[in-house]
């Protein structure tokens, strides 16, 4: 839960890739035999100090992201770019550089505490990487460098994703399920060509890069006249072309559509280029989309890659493009770069070129007449170690003061997948609609280019009520949608489930398990892109609101999978890194920590996490019960509740053993036995004790709904006794103590102490006859958290620190007590809003600023949807 990758939605680039618009001599292209071209003069823009023009008043939108747009010198604001979202000038450089969390970030005191765990981790890491030749599910030795370059990803839910940076680069790839490759592929570019009176007057790669390959291309776009705007699942890049009176607006569209279980699964993205001519001369404009077959790494090395053109006409619409076949095992795929053919456009292509060469042939081909040669036939399969790329070009006429539209798509078809263990064959969700044979890329391209306008209408209908609500701040509107990217780009998989693959003996008592998994598939997303575990359940507790509110059937499917895993056991013994103790992988009737590692065989082998034996964690079972009732409350699905009821009984029975003194309140075990897996908890505690009471209260409600009077009476008795013990042992007049031990951190103010109340209120409980925690105590505790954990920490500018001592000093008893966890802050803010406290939105404001305006973005499951639910459910 605590890890954050400050990569998302970008900030600067590594020193080796930093580009400035330095003042240089103009670049003049003088092709020797280019027919209808003349010398093309392309003048680099000047640096800010070199007589930069004054920005016109009002040319920057009032919703711009502060300093992120300070470098923008253009006047153009693009074609139909919305006012709300995350916006940044392409020339922006972040001065604050960040590094991944590493061992040297741990204090000496905490390092000494964990020296045994560290030694065991090193042994395990060596065996995993050097003997098994696998990648660790958490790699503390080779952390991915923090490159603040990332923007909105392409691709729907579960079919793989390709992330474009906010400077336009294709830079993060998740085609193999759950496994990321962080590589900027230089050949993957858009290039513009402008022609007047039959002469090419301007040709530019729309990239700030200055690479060592494709040197014949005109690189080094001036970033001071371009900006990026993200409002997921769409993004816009606006380019004002210096000296050309032309503005390009590239709109990127991905089919992320709430309550849609078909198009939302498609591995496609659409690029719509709106070109505006602000001059008095007619123009011919061409956009070329070039793409390498593969990423240029080890997967390409065996060779055998090949490209071929295609043309698909259906329903009166024609799409042309290239197929890039990548047959490398174990997960072969085909990429399709395509364009829509209209009465006003011409589509041409080049089937193959060497992406590691100078690229002169391609550049001159485009320069000659604004089109490509369009050779027929497929390319020769590549030899070992040789790369191959292709390009598709769309051309159109542009009248004086006119506008034209050029439409591209990118699709990839990897229907059949194997996880890292190479055991079971799985098929992605989209194959239900486009087939399992690996030949769907043309059809996917055609479908995307013909349906994207409908997708945009549905996206606008979903987002407009929020965007048009003047009571909501601009940053909230941006964060609410932009943070949803992780549902698709969280190493996400959405798989078809064969009915004969489900264990009959375990599913017999869950009548709607098979229909749910058969109709809606199996869903998994990672805890974080570098915490490689699917459906980490203690974290899903915080993140699940987005799923249940937008794709409720996927949430129910996930819950059925979790219930199945709960009833299973894996008695294989292994050594746990924190304690060094040998214990089983999974015990029956306890919720698993996660559903598995994509580099192994998830769903078959659960609990990739091996730092602690989570069978003795105090929060997982409780979070299952709370989420089951929350999901029932929001969906009204009584069949789901009936199926889950026996599982809830089983896990609560397992939890009973932690109430050793039978006072109705569970005790923590004197180690970090909950989601804060580095923060020791002893005896009754605010966090686990609060979750326990909330879960017991929910069991009372479920027992009544299921007609189980004896069980209702049993849990009512436990609840009454537990409430008395909780207040007596933990309430100190201002807040609930962290725990009831004699340790110094016992009196710490935990920001997450009201998590149980948060979920009760989200389920329509927790007040009146269903009150569990006295409302005055909840309100006073929240006020104390705001005063100490928020306002007294980092000047009130970082959100809520997990632990704060009562005298206003952060709790440094563990690594995690001194951290800020985004998902926890969102849950805290939601609780404050539910209790009608004015501090709720200010808490979210500062964490949003931390994540989106500073280089502090996150690649983890946390989203702001708990706050959205709270806002929806309180009086206006």
Secondary structure, 3 states (H helix, E strand, C coil): CCCCCCCCCCCCCCHHHCCCCCCCCCEEECCCCCCCCCCEEECCCCCCCCCCCCCCCCCCCCCCCHHHHCCCCCCCCCCCCCCCCEEEECCCCCCCCCCCCCHHHCCHHHHHHCHHHHHHHHHHHHHHHHHCCCCCCCCCCCCCCCCCCEEEEECCCCCCEEEEECCCCEEEEECCCCCCEECCCCCCEEEEEEEECCEEEEEEECCCCCCCCCCCCCCCCCHHHEEEEEECCEEEEEEEECCCCEEEEEEEECCCCCCCCCHHHCCEEEEEEEEEECCCCCEEEEEEEEEECCCCCHHHHCCCCEEEEEEEEECCEEEEEEEEEECCCCCCEEEEEEEEECCCEEEEEEEEECCCCCCHHHHHHHHHHCCCCCCCCCCCCCCCCCCCEEEEEEEEEECCCCEEEEEEEEEEECCEEECCCCCCEEEECCHHHHCCCCCCHHHHHHHHHHHHHHHHHHHHHHHHHHHCCCCCCHHHHHHHHHCCHHHHHCCCEEECCCHHHCCHHHHCCCCCHHHHHHHHCEEECEEECCEEEECCHHHHHHHHHHHHHHCHHHHHHHHHHHHHHHHCCEEEEEECCCCCCEEEEECCCCCCCCCCCCCCCCCCCCCCCCCCCHHHCCCHHHHHHHHHHHHHHHHCCHHHHHHHHHHHHHHHHHHHHHCCCCCCCCCEEEECCCCCCCCCEEECEHHHHHHHHHHHHHHHHHHHHCCCHHHHHHHHHHHHHHHHHHHHHHECCCCEECECCCCHHHHCEECCCCHHHHHHHHCCCCCHHHCCCCHHHHHHHHHHHHHHHHHCCHHHCCCCCCEECCCCCECCCCCHHHCCCHHHHHHHHHHHHHCCCCHHHHHHHHHHHHHHCCCCCCCECCCCHHHHHHHHCCCC
